[in-house]
C-alpha cells in the first residue's frame, strides 16, 4: 500500500457564512494541494468536505496518516458514527444527525476504498506546517467565492 500523509482544514467567515476547505496530500516526493468553497455553510461542513475531497483523489487503497484540527470530524468518524448508524442517523438524544449527508459520504469513502487510515488530531494554528498550509488553502477557498 502506498503511504500518504494528508492535512485537512475548513474555514468559515460567519457560522453560517461563506466557507472554504483545503487539503494537502503528500506521498513520496509528490505534493498535491486542493481547495474549494461554498456559500452559506458552516465550519463543521467545511471540515468534513476537506476530508471527503482529499479521500476522493485516491484511486487505490492507501495507508493514510490524516492530520486534522477538528475533533468533530475525528471523533465523528472514529467513535460517534457507529451509534448514529445503529440508531438510523439519530443522536443519543434522538435528534437527526447534523450534516448526515456528508457523514454518509465520508463513511462510504472510508468503508469502500479499503484505506488504512490513522486519524490524528493536531492543534490548529500551532505552527504545524501541513496544518497551516491546509488552513491557508481553506481561506483561499473562501476568498475565491467573492
Secondary structure, DSSP 4 states (H G I P E B T S, - for coil): -EEEEEEEEEEEEETTEEEEEEEEEEETTEEEEEEEEEEEE-HHHHHHHHHHHHHHT--S-EEEEEEES-HHHHHIIIIIHHHHHHTTSB-TTSPBPTTHHHHHHHHHHHHHS--EEEEEE--TTSS-HHHHHHHHHHHHHHHTT-
